[in-house]
Amino acid sequence: MPVRNLLLFLSLLLFNNCKDPYDFNLQGVTSSLVVNGIISDLSGPQYIKLGTTSSPKQSPSPLLGALVNVTDENGNQENLKDLGNGKYQLDQTKVKGRKAGTYLLDIQLPDGRHYKSSAETMASPQAKDSAYFTIVTEKIVSTEGILINNDNVKVYLNTNLPPESEPGYLRWAIEEVYCIIPSCSPRAIACPAFCYIFQEVSKFNLELIKTTDFQSAISLKDILLQTRGIDYTFMVRHFFNISQYSMNPNTYDYWKKVQLLTSRTGSIFDSPPAIVQGNIHNLNDPSEPVYGYFEASAQKLTRLYVDKGYIKTDITSCAWDFRIPAGNYYSYCLNCNAIKGSTNARPDWFF
């Protein structure tokens, strides 16, 4: 999902909590670079997302046509492919993510501006994870102000932290992947292909741990990572892909600042939060604000899925209905390829 950037979140946070929103001073900056990227030790392609924004009130526009490369400490360099929509792909043919490896990101914009990251060294994994889900019915207030029942899937994490003489830094994030079987007329020669939709959960819902905050080996249990309302995305099978990232101290400090900032609430009398800048800088103008972060973090992946059989809630299917001219009321049934993050290529681990 292009990812909502920190600037947009700050804007929403301030405007929702303050009668007189703070006006960030970005005078003289026509377009600020926004970077969202990671190199991990998982095999396969890795991605960097680039955007530009001229105001903290605006989400970034995808940045096209940039020249992007990653270099490791041995001098190996690999250019990333421009996939369009601000997404750049590292195939790991020349530069591979590995524990203790050190990496630099280099970005040249079409307008000539040139950026580099600080050197990022990949830490080693620190914990063993397991996950489970529950399905609960909770009371919510509808848009009409009526108290109604709402069925939710809650995703929990258990993790075992080993004793460490040196600090370890951990973060968790969730990606959701689900399948839609589109409507197909019984008279059709061929039915539309299944859609597999990838959706990243907001990275501002952060779970961060510093292992030396615990004195000995310890199991942390029942950490609530995600609450997800049950809807059409559960019509087949719904995956929650939980990534554990082992970070270096600089990366941890960055995400800790983001966590503190995004959990902030208060009134107009609170001092306004500062924009958290990352590890990217303009080589010709170090004073230019650049947002986001390029990190090198070891990654562990835990997959958890919810089958339709677990769901007691009635879920509308995409079955063809002859009473409806189009065959179905719902746009996601008629053209699931229009959903953001959709692909017809089935992941090899799905089903």
C-alpha positions in Angstrom: 0.0 0.0 0.0 1.5 3.3 -0.8 2.0 4.0 2.9 0.7 7.0 4.6 3.7 9.0 5.5 4.5 10.6 8.8 3.7 14.0 7.6 0.1 13.2 6.8 -0.3 11.4 10.1 1.0 14.4 12.0 -1.4 16.7 10.1 -4.4 14.5 10.9 -3.3 14.2 14.6 -2.9 17.9 15.0 -6.1 18.9 13.2 -8.2 16.3 15.0 -6.9 17.3 18.5 -6.4 21.1 18.2 -8.8 23.9 17.5 -5.8 26.0 16.4 -3.5 23.6 14.5 0.2 24.3 14.5 1.5 25.5 11.2 4.8 23.7 10.4 7.3 26.1 8.8 8.2 24.6 5.5 8.7 27.9 3.7 11.2 27.7 0.9 10.7 23.9 0.5 8.9 23.3 -2.7 8.9 19.5 -2.5 10.2 17.3 0.3 11.3 13.8 -0.3 9.5 11.0 1.6 11.3 7.6 1.8 9.9 4.3 3.1 12.3 1.3 2.6 14.0 -1.6 4.2 16.6 -4.2 3.3 16.2 -7.4 5.2 17.8 -10.9 5.2 14.7 -12.5 3.6 15.2 -13.9 0.1 13.5 -12.4 -2.9 12.8 -8.9 -4.1 12.8 -6.0 -1.6 11.2 -2.6 -2.1 11.8 1.1 -1.6 8.9 3.6 -1.9 9.5 7.2 -2.8 7.2 10.2 -2.7 7.3 14.0 -2.6 5.1 16.4 -0.6 5.0 20.1 -0.4 3.0 20.3 2.8 2.4 18.3 6.0 -1.3 18.6 5.1 -0.8 16.5 1.9 -0.1 12.9 1.4 2.9 12.3 -0.8 2.7 12.0 -4.6 4.6 9.0 -6.0 8.0 9.9 -7.2 8.7 8.5 -10.7 12.0 8.4 -12.7 14.4 8.4 -9.8 17.8 6.6 -10.0 18.0 4.5 -6.9 20.8 2.1 -5.8 22.0 0.3 -2.7 25.6 -0.3 -1.9 27.1 -2.7 0.8 30.3 -2.5 2.8 32.1 -4.6 0.2 31.5 -2.1 -2.6 28.8 -4.2 -4.3 26.2 -2.0 -5.9 22.8 -2.8 -7.3 20.4 -0.5 -9.2 16.7 -0.7 -8.3 14.0 -1.2 -10.9 11.4 1.6 -11.2 8.1 -0.3 -11.0 6.0 2.9 -11.3 3.8 4.5 -8.7 6.8 5.4 -6.6 7.9 1.8 -6.0 11.5 0.6 -6.7 12.6 -3.0 -6.6 15.9 -4.5 -5.3 16.3 -8.0 -6.8 19.3 -8.9 -4.6 21.3 -10.1 -7.5 24.4 -8.1 -6.5 23.5 -6.8 -3.0 22.0 -9.2 -0.6 20.5 -8.5 2.8 22.5 -10.4 5.5 23.2 -10.2 9.2 26.0 -7.8 10.1 26.0 -6.3 6.5 26.2 -2.5 6.2 24.1 -0.7 3.5 23.8 2.8 1.9 20.8 4.0 -0.1 21.5 6.5 -2.9 18.7 8.4 -4.6 19.0 10.9 -7.5 15.8 12.8 -8.5 14.9 13.8 -12.0 15.3 17.4 -11.0 19.0 16.8 -10.1 18.7 16.6 -6.3 21.0 13.9 -4.8 20.3 12.1 -1.5 22.1 9.4 0.5 21.3 7.6 3.7 23.6 7.1 6.6 25.2 3.6 6.8 22.9 1.1 8.3 24.1 -2.2 9.8 21.8 -5.2 10.1 21.3 -6.7 13.5 20.6 -10.4 14.3 17.2 -11.8 15.2 16.5 -11.8 18.9 13.2 -13.5 19.7 11.0 -16.5 18.8 7.5 -15.6 17.9 4.1 -17.4 17.8 0.7 -15.9 17.1 -2.9 -16.7 17.5 -6.3 -15.1 17.0 -9.7 -14.9 18.7 -13.0 -13.8 17.3 -15.1 -11.6 19.7 -18.3 -9.6 19.6 -17.9 -6.1 20.8 -20.3 -3.2 21.3 -19.8 -0.2 19.0 -21.9 2.9 18.3 -23.2 3.1 14.7 -23.2 6.3 12.6 -26.8 6.6 13.6 -25.8 6.7 17.3 -27.2 3.2 18.0 -25.3 0.6 20.1 -24.8 -2.5 17.9 -22.8 -5.7 18.0 -19.6 -5.8 15.9 -17.6 -9.0 15.3 -13.8 -8.6 15.3 -10.8 -10.7 14.8 -8.1 -10.0 17.3 -4.5 -11.0 16.6 -2.1 -11.7 19.5 1.6 -12.2 19.7 3.7 -14.4 22.1 7.4 -13.9 22.0 10.4 -15.5 23.8 13.2 -13.0 24.5 16.6 -14.6 25.2 18.9 -13.1 27.8 21.3 -10.7 26.2 24.5 -9.0 27.4 24.0 -6.4 24.7 20.7 -4.7 24.0 18.5 -6.0 21.2 15.9 -3.9 19.5 12.6 -5.4 18.1 9.6 -4.1 16.2 6.6 -5.9 14.8 4.4 -5.0 11.8 1.4 -6.8 10.1 0.5 -7.2 6.5 -2.9 -8.6 5.6 -3.5 -10.7 2.5 -6.9 -12.0 1.4 -8.6 -13.5 -1.7 -11.7 -12.5 -3.6 -13.4 -14.9 -6.0 -15.1 -12.4 -8.4 -18.6 -12.8 -9.8 -18.9 -15.0 -12.8 -21.9 -15.3 -15.1 -23.0 -18.9 -15.7 -23.0 -18.0 -19.4 -19.4 -16.8 -19.4 -16.8 -18.7 -21.5 -14.2 -18.0 -18.8 -14.5 -16.6 -15.3 -12.4 -13.6 -14.1 -9.2 -14.5 -12.3 -9.1 -14.6 -8.5 -7.6 -11.6 -6.8 -5.1 -11.6 -4.0 -5.0 -8.3 -2.1 -2.0 -7.2 -0.1 -2.7 -4.5 2.5 -0.1 -3.1 5.0 -1.4 -2.2 8.4 -0.5 1.3 9.5 3.2 1.3 10.7 2.2 3.9 13.3 0.6 1.2 15.4 4.0 0.2 16.8 5.1 -2.6 19.1 8.7 -1.9 20.2 10.9 -3.7 22.7 14.4 -3.2 24.0 15.5 -6.6 25.3 17.7 -5.3 28.1 14.6 -3.8 29.6 14.1 -7.4 30.9 16.6 -8.9 33.3 16.5 -12.5 32.1 15.0 -14.8 29.5 11.3 -14.0 29.5 8.1 -14.9 27.6 5.9 -12.0 26.7 2.4 -13.2 26.1 -0.9 -11.9 24.6 0.4 -8.7 23.0 -2.5 -7.4 21.0 -1.2 -6.5 17.5 -4.3 -6.0 15.5 -8.1 -5.7 15.8 -9.8 -6.3 12.5 -13.5 -6.0 11.8 -15.0 -8.9 9.9 -16.2 -8.1 6.4 -16.0 -9.3 2.8 -12.2 -9.8 3.1 -12.9 -13.0 5.1 -15.0 -14.6 2.3 -12.2 -17.2 1.5 -9.1 -17.1 3.7 -7.5 -14.1 5.4 -3.8 -14.0 6.2 -2.1 -11.9 8.8 1.7 -11.9 8.0 3.5 -10.8 11.1 7.1 -9.5 10.6 9.5 -9.2 13.5 12.3 -6.7 12.7 15.6 -6.8 14.6 16.9 -3.2 14.5 20.1 -1.4 15.2 20.1 1.3 17.9 19.6 4.2 15.4 16.6 2.6 13.8 15.1 1.9 17.2 15.6 5.5 18.3 13.8 6.6 15.1 10.8 4.4 15.6 10.7 5.2 19.3 10.3 8.9 18.5 7.6 8.1 16.0 5.8 6.0 18.6 6.0 8.7 21.2 4.8 11.3 18.7 1.9 9.3 17.3 0.6 8.3 20.7 0.5 11.9 21.8 -2.8 13.4 22.7 -3.7 16.7 24.4 -5.0 20.2 24.0 -3.9 23.3 22.2 -1.9 24.2 25.3 0.5 21.3 24.7 3.7 22.3 22.9 3.5 21.1 19.2 5.5 17.9 18.4 8.4 18.3 16.1 8.6 16.4 12.8 10.8 13.4 13.1 13.4 13.3 10.4 15.1 10.1 9.4 18.5 9.1 8.1 18.3 10.5 4.5 20.0 13.8 3.6 20.5 16.0 0.6 24.2 15.9 -0.4 24.1 19.5 -1.6 21.7 21.0 1.0 21.9 19.1 4.4 19.3 21.6 5.8 16.6 20.3 3.5 14.0 18.3 5.5 13.7 14.6 4.3 11.2 12.3 5.9 11.0 8.6 6.4 13.8 6.1 7.0 15.9 3.5 5.2 16.6 0.6 7.5 18.6 -2.6 7.4 16.9 -5.0 9.8 16.8 -8.8 10.1 13.3 -10.1 9.6 11.3 -13.1 10.8 8.0 -13.9 9.4 5.0 -15.6 11.1 1.9 -16.4 9.0 -1.5 -16.7 10.7 -4.7 -17.2 8.7 -8.4 -17.2 9.4 -10.6 -19.5 7.3 -14.2 -18.6 6.5 -15.3 -21.6 8.6 -14.2 -19.8 11.7 -16.5 -16.9 10.9 -20.1 -17.0 12.3 -21.0 -13.6 10.8 -22.9 -13.7 7.5 -20.5 -12.6 4.8 -21.9 -11.5 1.4 -20.5 -13.7 -1.4 -19.8 -12.7 -4.9 -22.1 -15.3 -6.3 -23.9 -14.2 -9.6 -27.4 -13.0 -9.0 -29.7 -12.9 -12.1 -32.0 -10.4 -10.4 -29.3 -7.8 -10.6 -28.4 -6.4 -14.1 -24.7 -6.4 -13.3 -24.8 -9.7 -11.5 -23.9 -8.4 -8.1 -24.2 -5.2 -6.1 -20.6 -4.9 -4.9 -17.8 -3.3 -6.9 -15.2 -5.6 -5.4 -17.1 -8.6 -6.7 -17.3 -7.2 -10.2 -13.8 -5.8 -10.5 -11.5 -6.9 -7.7 -8.5 -5.9 -9.8 -9.5 -2.2 -9.0 -8.7 -2.8 -5.3 -5.5 -1.2 -4.2 -2.8 -3.8 -3.7 -4.5 -6.4 -5.9 -2.8 -9.0 -8.0 -3.9 -12.1 -10.0 -0.7 -13.9 -9.1 -1.3 -16.3 -6.3 1.4 -16.3 -3.6 3.0 -19.8 -3.3 2.1 -19.9 0.4 -1.6 -19.0 -0.1 -3.8 -22.1 0.4 
